[in-house]
Amino acid sequence: MEIGENCWIGAGTIILRGTKIEANSVVAAGSIVKGEFLSDFLILQRRTTEVRGW
């Protein structure tokens, strides 16, 4: 697992093995995250949803 600088991880979030989250990203509370996410993403996950440029 790799988490970049200036990322916010919401309460109750589960980050699975092999996940990479680049800088300046936010993971919403209660999300289950797996995969690679570019910088400046808002990650809302029940089913991977990426919001770019929020």
mmCIF file of the N, C-alpha and C atoms, coordinates in Angstrom:
data_MODEL
# 
_entry.id   MODEL 
# 
loop_
_atom_site.group_PDB 
_atom_site.id 
_atom_site.type_symbol 
_atom_site.label_atom_id 
_atom_site.label_alt_id 
_atom_site.label_comp_id 
_atom_site.label_asym_id 
_atom_site.label_entity_id 
_atom_site.label_seq_id 
_atom_site.pdbx_PDB_ins_code 
_atom_site.Cartn_x 
_atom_site.Cartn_y 
_atom_site.Cartn_z 
_atom_site.occupancy 
_atom_site.B_iso_or_equiv 
_atom_site.pdbx_formal_charge 
_atom_site.auth_seq_id 
_atom_site.auth_comp_id 
_atom_site.auth_asym_id 
_atom_site.auth_atom_id 
_atom_site.pdbx_PDB_model_num 
ATOM 1   N N  . MET A 1 1  ? 0.844   -1.165 0.000   1.00 0.00 ? 1  MET A N  1 
ATOM 2   C CA . MET A 1 1  ? 0.000   0.000  0.000   1.00 0.00 ? 1  MET A CA 1 
ATOM 3   C C  . MET A 1 1  ? 0.894   1.234  0.000   1.00 0.00 ? 1  MET A C  1 
ATOM 4   N N  . GLU A 1 2  ? 0.550   2.197  -0.849  1.00 0.00 ? 2  GLU A N  1 
ATOM 5   C CA . GLU A 1 2  ? 1.272   3.474  -0.902  1.00 0.00 ? 2  GLU A CA 1 
ATOM 6   C C  . GLU A 1 2  ? 0.247   4.600  -0.841  1.00 0.00 ? 2  GLU A C  1 
ATOM 7   N N  . ILE A 1 3  ? 0.482   5.554  0.049   1.00 0.00 ? 3  ILE A N  1 
ATOM 8   C CA . ILE A 1 3  ? -0.393  6.720  0.166   1.00 0.00 ? 3  ILE A CA 1 
ATOM 9   C C  . ILE A 1 3  ? 0.470   7.958  0.028   1.00 0.00 ? 3  ILE A C  1 
ATOM 10  N N  . GLY A 1 4  ? 0.132   8.812  -0.945  1.00 0.00 ? 4  GLY A N  1 
ATOM 11  C CA . GLY A 1 4  ? 0.916   10.007 -1.222  1.00 0.00 ? 4  GLY A CA 1 
ATOM 12  C C  . GLY A 1 4  ? 0.727   11.092 -0.172  1.00 0.00 ? 4  GLY A C  1 
ATOM 13  N N  . GLU A 1 5  ? 1.469   12.175 -0.345  1.00 0.00 ? 5  GLU A N  1 
ATOM 14  C CA . GLU A 1 5  ? 1.406   13.306 0.581   1.00 0.00 ? 5  GLU A CA 1 
ATOM 15  C C  . GLU A 1 5  ? 0.074   14.030 0.482   1.00 0.00 ? 5  GLU A C  1 
ATOM 16  N N  . ASN A 1 6  ? -0.342  14.608 1.605   1.00 0.00 ? 6  ASN A N  1 
ATOM 17  C CA . ASN A 1 6  ? -1.518  15.464 1.680   1.00 0.00 ? 6  ASN A CA 1 
ATOM 18  C C  . ASN A 1 6  ? -2.811  14.732 1.306   1.00 0.00 ? 6  ASN A C  1 
ATOM 19  N N  . CYS A 1 7  ? -2.913  13.450 1.633   1.00 0.00 ? 7  CYS A N  1 
ATOM 20  C CA . CYS A 1 7  ? -4.136  12.685 1.405   1.00 0.00 ? 7  CYS A CA 1 
ATOM 21  C C  . CYS A 1 7  ? -4.965  12.664 2.682   1.00 0.00 ? 7  CYS A C  1 
ATOM 22  N N  . TRP A 1 8  ? -6.264  12.664 2.541   1.00 0.00 ? 8  TRP A N  1 
ATOM 23  C CA . TRP A 1 8  ? -7.172  12.531 3.671   1.00 0.00 ? 8  TRP A CA 1 
ATOM 24  C C  . TRP A 1 8  ? -7.876  11.194 3.531   1.00 0.00 ? 8  TRP A C  1 
ATOM 25  N N  . ILE A 1 9  ? -7.892  10.414 4.606   1.00 0.00 ? 9  ILE A N  1 
ATOM 26  C CA . ILE A 1 9  ? -8.547  9.111  4.616   1.00 0.00 ? 9  ILE A CA 1 
ATOM 27  C C  . ILE A 1 9  ? -9.677  9.175  5.639   1.00 0.00 ? 9  ILE A C  1 
ATOM 28  N N  . GLY A 1 10 ? -10.927 8.986  5.186   1.00 0.00 ? 10 GLY A N  1 
ATOM 29  C CA . GLY A 1 10 ? -12.085 9.083  6.069   1.00 0.00 ? 10 GLY A CA 1 
ATOM 30  C C  . GLY A 1 10 ? -12.174 7.933  7.061   1.00 0.00 ? 10 GLY A C  1 
ATOM 31  N N  . ALA A 1 11 ? -12.896 8.169  8.140   1.00 0.00 ? 11 ALA A N  1 
ATOM 32  C CA . ALA A 1 11 ? -13.080 7.169  9.201   1.00 0.00 ? 11 ALA A CA 1 
ATOM 33  C C  . ALA A 1 11 ? -13.726 5.902  8.655   1.00 0.00 ? 11 ALA A C  1 
ATOM 34  N N  . GLY A 1 12 ? -13.267 4.762  9.146   1.00 0.00 ? 12 GLY A N  1 
ATOM 35  C CA . GLY A 1 12 ? -13.856 3.483  8.769   1.00 0.00 ? 12 GLY A CA 1 
ATOM 36  C C  . GLY A 1 12 ? -13.461 2.989  7.394   1.00 0.00 ? 12 GLY A C  1 
ATOM 37  N N  . THR A 1 13 ? -12.503 3.646  6.767   1.00 0.00 ? 13 THR A N  1 
ATOM 38  C CA . THR A 1 13 ? -12.041 3.239  5.437   1.00 0.00 ? 13 THR A CA 1 
ATOM 39  C C  . THR A 1 13 ? -11.166 2.000  5.539   1.00 0.00 ? 13 THR A C  1 
ATOM 40  N N  . ILE A 1 14 ? -11.326 1.090  4.583   1.00 0.00 ? 14 ILE A N  1 
ATOM 41  C CA . ILE A 1 14 ? -10.481 -0.100 4.495   1.00 0.00 ? 14 ILE A CA 1 
ATOM 42  C C  . ILE A 1 14 ? -9.677  0.019  3.210   1.00 0.00 ? 14 ILE A C  1 
ATOM 43  N N  . ILE A 1 15 ? -8.344  0.011  3.340   1.00 0.00 ? 15 ILE A N  1 
ATOM 44  C CA . ILE A 1 15 ? -7.459  0.101  2.177   1.00 0.00 ? 15 ILE A CA 1 
ATOM 45  C C  . ILE A 1 15 ? -6.807  -1.261 1.996   1.00 0.00 ? 15 ILE A C  1 
ATOM 46  N N  . LEU A 1 16 ? -7.074  -1.906 0.869   1.00 0.00 ? 16 LEU A N  1 
ATOM 47  C CA . LEU A 1 16 ? -6.601  -3.263 0.624   1.00 0.00 ? 16 LEU A CA 1 
ATOM 48  C C  . LEU A 1 16 ? -5.179  -3.296 0.081   1.00 0.00 ? 16 LEU A C  1 
ATOM 49  N N  . ARG A 1 17 ? -4.529  -4.435 0.248   1.00 0.00 ? 17 ARG A N  1 
ATOM 50  C CA . ARG A 1 17 ? -3.151  -4.653 -0.188  1.00 0.00 ? 17 ARG A CA 1 
ATOM 51  C C  . ARG A 1 17 ? -2.986  -4.308 -1.672  1.00 0.00 ? 17 ARG A C  1 
ATOM 52  N N  . GLY A 1 18 ? -1.884  -3.667 -1.984  1.00 0.00 ? 18 GLY A N  1 
ATOM 53  C CA . GLY A 1 18 ? -1.562  -3.325 -3.363  1.00 0.00 ? 18 GLY A CA 1 
ATOM 54  C C  . GLY A 1 18 ? -2.147  -2.004 -3.837  1.00 0.00 ? 18 GLY A C  1 
ATOM 55  N N  . THR A 1 19 ? -2.866  -1.306 -2.978  1.00 0.00 ? 19 THR A N  1 
ATOM 56  C CA . THR A 1 19 ? -3.490  -0.034 -3.348  1.00 0.00 ? 19 THR A CA 1 
ATOM 57  C C  . THR A 1 19 ? -2.451  1.078  -3.387  1.00 0.00 ? 19 THR A C  1 
ATOM 58  N N  . LYS A 1 20 ? -2.581  1.968  -4.382  1.00 0.00 ? 20 LYS A N  1 
ATOM 59  C CA . LYS A 1 20 ? -1.705  3.130  -4.497  1.00 0.00 ? 20 LYS A CA 1 
ATOM 60  C C  . LYS A 1 20 ? -2.590  4.364  -4.666  1.00 0.00 ? 20 LYS A C  1 
ATOM 61  N N  . ILE A 1 21 ? -2.452  5.305  -3.737  1.00 0.00 ? 21 ILE A N  1 
ATOM 62  C CA . ILE A 1 21 ? -3.207  6.557  -3.783  1.00 0.00 ? 21 ILE A CA 1 
ATOM 63  C C  . ILE A 1 21 ? -2.185  7.676  -3.875  1.00 0.00 ? 21 ILE A C  1 
ATOM 64  N N  . GLU A 1 22 ? -2.223  8.430  -4.977  1.00 0.00 ? 22 GLU A N  1 
ATOM 65  C CA . GLU A 1 22 ? -1.243  9.500  -5.161  1.00 0.00 ? 22 GLU A CA 1 
ATOM 66  C C  . GLU A 1 22 ? -1.637  10.743 -4.368  1.00 0.00 ? 22 GLU A C  1 
ATOM 67  N N  . ALA A 1 23 ? -0.776  11.747 -4.391  1.00 0.00 ? 23 ALA A N  1 
ATOM 68  C CA . ALA A 1 23 ? -0.891  12.958 -3.569  1.00 0.00 ? 23 ALA A CA 1 
ATOM 69  C C  . ALA A 1 23 ? -2.207  13.714 -3.760  1.00 0.00 ? 23 ALA A C  1 
ATOM 70  N N  . ASN A 1 24 ? -2.589  14.432 -2.715  1.00 0.00 ? 24 ASN A N  1 
ATOM 71  C CA . ASN A 1 24 ? -3.724  15.362 -2.718  1.00 0.00 ? 24 ASN A CA 1 
ATOM 72  C C  . ASN A 1 24 ? -5.060  14.700 -3.020  1.00 0.00 ? 24 ASN A C  1 
ATOM 73  N N  . SER A 1 25 ? -5.231  13.465 -2.597  1.00 0.00 ? 25 SER A N  1 
ATOM 74  C CA . SER A 1 25 ? -6.483  12.748 -2.823  1.00 0.00 ? 25 SER A CA 1 
ATOM 75  C C  . SER A 1 25 ? -7.242  12.605 -1.511  1.00 0.00 ? 25 SER A C  1 
ATOM 76  N N  . VAL A 1 26 ? -8.554  12.413 -1.626  1.00 0.00 ? 26 VAL A N  1 
ATOM 77  C CA . VAL A 1 26 ? -9.416  12.243 -0.464  1.00 0.00 ? 26 VAL A CA 1 
ATOM 78  C C  . VAL A 1 26 ? -10.190 10.941 -0.636  1.00 0.00 ? 26 VAL A C  1 
ATOM 79  N N  . VAL A 1 27 ? -10.213 10.120 0.416   1.00 0.00 ? 27 VAL A N  1 
ATOM 80  C CA . VAL A 1 27 ? -10.998 8.888  0.406   1.00 0.00 ? 27 VAL A CA 1 
ATOM 81  C C  . VAL A 1 27 ? -12.167 9.088  1.366   1.00 0.00 ? 27 VAL A C  1 
ATOM 82  N N  . ALA A 1 28 ? -13.390 8.947  0.860   1.00 0.00 ? 28 ALA A N  1 
ATOM 83  C CA . ALA A 1 28 ? -14.588 9.167  1.675   1.00 0.00 ? 28 ALA A CA 1 
ATOM 84  C C  . ALA A 1 28 ? -14.705 8.126  2.784   1.00 0.00 ? 28 ALA A C  1 
ATOM 85  N N  . ALA A 1 29 ? -15.302 8.529  3.885   1.00 0.00 ? 29 ALA A N  1 
ATOM 86  C CA . ALA A 1 29 ? -15.488 7.642  5.040   1.00 0.00 ? 29 ALA A CA 1 
ATOM 87  C C  . ALA A 1 29 ? -16.245 6.380  4.644   1.00 0.00 ? 29 ALA A C  1 
ATOM 88  N N  . GLY A 1 30 ? -15.821 5.250  5.202   1.00 0.00 ? 30 GLY A N  1 
ATOM 89  C CA . GLY A 1 30 ? -16.511 3.986  4.982   1.00 0.00 ? 30 GLY A CA 1 
ATOM 90  C C  . GLY A 1 30 ? -16.206 3.312  3.662   1.00 0.00 ? 30 GLY A C  1 
ATOM 91  N N  . SER A 1 31 ? -15.265 3.848  2.909   1.00 0.00 ? 31 SER A N  1 
ATOM 92  C CA . SER A 1 31 ? -14.932 3.266  1.604   1.00 0.00 ? 31 SER A CA 1 
ATOM 93  C C  . SER A 1 31 ? -14.069 2.018  1.759   1.00 0.00 ? 31 SER A C  1 
ATOM 94  N N  . ILE A 1 32 ? -14.161 1.137  0.775   1.00 0.00 ? 32 ILE A N  1 
ATOM 95  C CA . ILE A 1 32 ? -13.273 -0.016 0.664   1.00 0.00 ? 32 ILE A CA 1 
ATOM 96  C C  . ILE A 1 32 ? -12.499 0.213  -0.627  1.00 0.00 ? 32 ILE A C  1 
ATOM 97  N N  . VAL A 1 33 ? -11.185 0.421  -0.513  1.00 0.00 ? 33 VAL A N  1 
ATOM 98  C CA . VAL A 1 33 ? -10.385 0.902  -1.634  1.00 0.00 ? 33 VAL A CA 1 
ATOM 99  C C  . VAL A 1 33 ? -9.375  -0.147 -2.088  1.00 0.00 ? 33 VAL A C  1 
ATOM 100 N N  . LYS A 1 34 ? -9.349  -0.392 -3.408  1.00 0.00 ? 34 LYS A N  1 
ATOM 101 C CA . LYS A 1 34 ? -8.366  -1.292 -4.001  1.00 0.00 ? 34 LYS A CA 1 
ATOM 102 C C  . LYS A 1 34 ? -8.051  -0.780 -5.401  1.00 0.00 ? 34 LYS A C  1 
ATOM 103 N N  . GLY A 1 35 ? -6.778  -0.694 -5.748  1.00 0.00 ? 35 GLY A N  1 
ATOM 104 C CA . GLY A 1 35 ? -6.382  -0.258 -7.080  1.00 0.00 ? 35 GLY A CA 1 
ATOM 105 C C  . GLY A 1 35 ? -5.428  0.913  -7.029  1.00 0.00 ? 35 GLY A C  1 
ATOM 106 N N  . GLU A 1 36 ? -5.256  1.556  -8.185  1.00 0.00 ? 36 GLU A N  1 
ATOM 107 C CA . GLU A 1 36 ? -4.362  2.706  -8.293  1.00 0.00 ? 36 GLU A CA 1 
ATOM 108 C C  . GLU A 1 36 ? -5.173  3.942  -8.639  1.00 0.00 ? 36 GLU A C  1 
ATOM 109 N N  . PHE A 1 37 ? -4.905  5.028  -7.921  1.00 0.00 ? 37 PHE A N  1 
ATOM 110 C CA . PHE A 1 37 ? -5.640  6.270  -8.105  1.00 0.00 ? 37 PHE A CA 1 
ATOM 111 C C  . PHE A 1 37 ? -4.645  7.406  -8.304  1.00 0.00 ? 37 PHE A C  1 
ATOM 112 N N  . LEU A 1 38 ? -4.867  8.224  -9.323  1.00 0.00 ? 38 LEU A N  1 
ATOM 113 C CA . LEU A 1 38 ? -3.983  9.347  -9.631  1.00 0.00 ? 38 LEU A CA 1 
ATOM 114 C C  . LEU A 1 38 ? -4.134  10.445 -8.587  1.00 0.00 ? 38 LEU A C  1 
ATOM 115 N N  . SER A 1 39 ? -3.280  11.454 -8.671  1.00 0.00 ? 39 SER A N  1 
ATOM 116 C CA . SER A 1 39 ? -3.354  12.566 -7.723  1.00 0.00 ? 39 SER A CA 1 
ATOM 117 C C  . SER A 1 39 ? -4.612  13.396 -7.969  1.00 0.00 ? 39 SER A C  1 
ATOM 118 N N  . ASP A 1 40 ? -5.017  14.130 -6.952  1.00 0.00 ? 40 ASP A N  1 
ATOM 119 C CA . ASP A 1 40 ? -6.166  15.040 -7.005  1.00 0.00 ? 40 ASP A CA 1 
ATOM 120 C C  . ASP A 1 40 ? -7.485  14.322 -7.269  1.00 0.00 ? 40 ASP A C  1 
ATOM 121 N N  . PHE A 1 41 ? -7.691  13.167 -6.660  1.00 0.00 ? 41 PHE A N  1 
ATOM 122 C CA . PHE A 1 41 ? -8.929  12.409 -6.807  1.00 0.00 ? 41 PHE A CA 1 
ATOM 123 C C  . PHE A 1 41 ? -9.742  12.460 -5.527  1.00 0.00 ? 41 PHE A C  1 
ATOM 124 N N  . LEU A 1 42 ? -11.056 12.430 -5.694  1.00 0.00 ? 42 LEU A N  1 
ATOM 125 C CA . LEU A 1 42 ? -11.977 12.179 -4.596  1.00 0.00 ? 42 LEU A CA 1 
ATOM 126 C C  . LEU A 1 42 ? -12.457 10.758 -4.825  1.00 0.00 ? 42 LEU A C  1 
ATOM 127 N N  . ILE A 1 43 ? -12.210 9.872  -3.881  1.00 0.00 ? 43 ILE A N  1 
ATOM 128 C CA . ILE A 1 43 ? -12.528 8.451  -4.054  1.00 0.00 ? 43 ILE A CA 1 
ATOM 129 C C  . ILE A 1 43 ? -13.696 8.099  -3.146  1.00 0.00 ? 43 ILE A C  1 
ATOM 130 N N  . LEU A 1 44 ? -14.815 7.727  -3.760  1.00 0.00 ? 44 LEU A N  1 
ATOM 131 C CA . LEU A 1 44 ? -16.015 7.307  -3.038  1.00 0.00 ? 44 LEU A CA 1 
ATOM 132 C C  . LEU A 1 44 ? -16.218 5.861  -3.434  1.00 0.00 ? 44 LEU A C  1 
ATOM 133 N N  . GLN A 1 45 ? -16.146 4.964  -2.515  1.00 0.00 ? 45 GLN A N  1 
ATOM 134 C CA . GLN A 1 45 ? -16.190 3.587  -2.952  1.00 0.00 ? 45 GLN A CA 1 
ATOM 135 C C  . GLN A 1 45 ? -17.154 2.714  -2.180  1.00 0.00 ? 45 GLN A C  1 
ATOM 136 N N  . ARG A 1 46 ? -18.114 2.301  -2.854  1.00 0.00 ? 46 ARG A N  1 
ATOM 137 C CA . ARG A 1 46 ? -18.953 1.171  -2.498  1.00 0.00 ? 46 ARG A CA 1 
ATOM 138 C C  . ARG A 1 46 ? -18.721 0.241  -3.679  1.00 0.00 ? 46 ARG A C  1 
ATOM 139 N N  . ARG A 1 47 ? -18.636 0.862  -4.818  1.00 0.00 ? 47 ARG A N  1 
ATOM 140 C CA . ARG A 1 47 ? -18.243 0.345  -6.117  1.00 0.00 ? 47 ARG A CA 1 
ATOM 141 C C  . ARG A 1 47 ? -17.328 1.421  -6.651  1.00 0.00 ? 47 ARG A C  1 
ATOM 142 N N  . THR A 1 48 ? -16.159 1.190  -7.033  1.00 0.00 ? 48 THR A N  1 
ATOM 143 C CA . THR A 1 48 ? -15.181 2.238  -7.317  1.00 0.00 ? 48 THR A CA 1 
ATOM 144 C C  . THR A 1 48 ? -15.795 3.394  -8.103  1.00 0.00 ? 48 THR A C  1 
ATOM 145 N N  . THR A 1 49 ? -15.828 4.572  -7.491  1.00 0.00 ? 49 THR A N  1 
ATOM 146 C CA . THR A 1 49 ? -16.297 5.786  -8.140  1.00 0.00 ? 49 THR A CA 1 
ATOM 147 C C  . THR A 1 49 ? -15.200 6.826  -7.974  1.00 0.00 ? 49 THR A C  1 
ATOM 148 N N  . GLU A 1 50 ? -14.735 7.365  -9.088  1.00 0.00 ? 50 GLU A N  1 
ATOM 149 C CA . GLU A 1 50 ? -13.682 8.367  -9.041  1.00 0.00 ? 50 GLU A CA 1 
ATOM 150 C C  . GLU A 1 50 ? -14.250 9.694  -9.531  1.00 0.00 ? 50 GLU A C  1 
ATOM 151 N N  . VAL A 1 51 ? -13.977 10.759 -8.797  1.00 0.00 ? 51 VAL A N  1 
ATOM 152 C CA . VAL A 1 51 ? -14.428 12.082 -9.193  1.00 0.00 ? 51 VAL A CA 1 
ATOM 153 C C  . VAL A 1 51 ? -13.183 12.933 -9.365  1.00 0.00 ? 51 VAL A C  1 
ATOM 154 N N  . ARG A 1 52 ? -12.921 13.372 -10.581 1.00 0.00 ? 52 ARG A N  1 
ATOM 155 C CA . ARG A 1 52 ? -11.711 14.137 -10.853 1.00 0.00 ? 52 ARG A CA 1 
ATOM 156 C C  . ARG A 1 52 ? -12.059 15.620 -10.957 1.00 0.00 ? 52 ARG A C  1 
ATOM 157 N N  . GLY A 1 53 ? -11.202 16.452 -10.418 1.00 0.00 ? 53 GLY A N  1 
ATOM 158 C CA . GLY A 1 53 ? -11.377 17.894 -10.536 1.00 0.00 ? 53 GLY A CA 1 
ATOM 159 C C  . GLY A 1 53 ? -12.481 18.454 -9.652  1.00 0.00 ? 53 GLY A C  1 
ATOM 160 N N  . TRP A 1 54 ? -12.680 17.877 -8.512  1.00 0.00 ? 54 TRP A N  1 
ATOM 161 C CA . TRP A 1 54 ? -13.715 18.360 -7.600  1.00 0.00 ? 54 TRP A CA 1 
ATOM 162 C C  . TRP A 1 54 ? -13.213 19.587 -6.968  1.00 0.00 ? 54 TRP A C  1 
# 
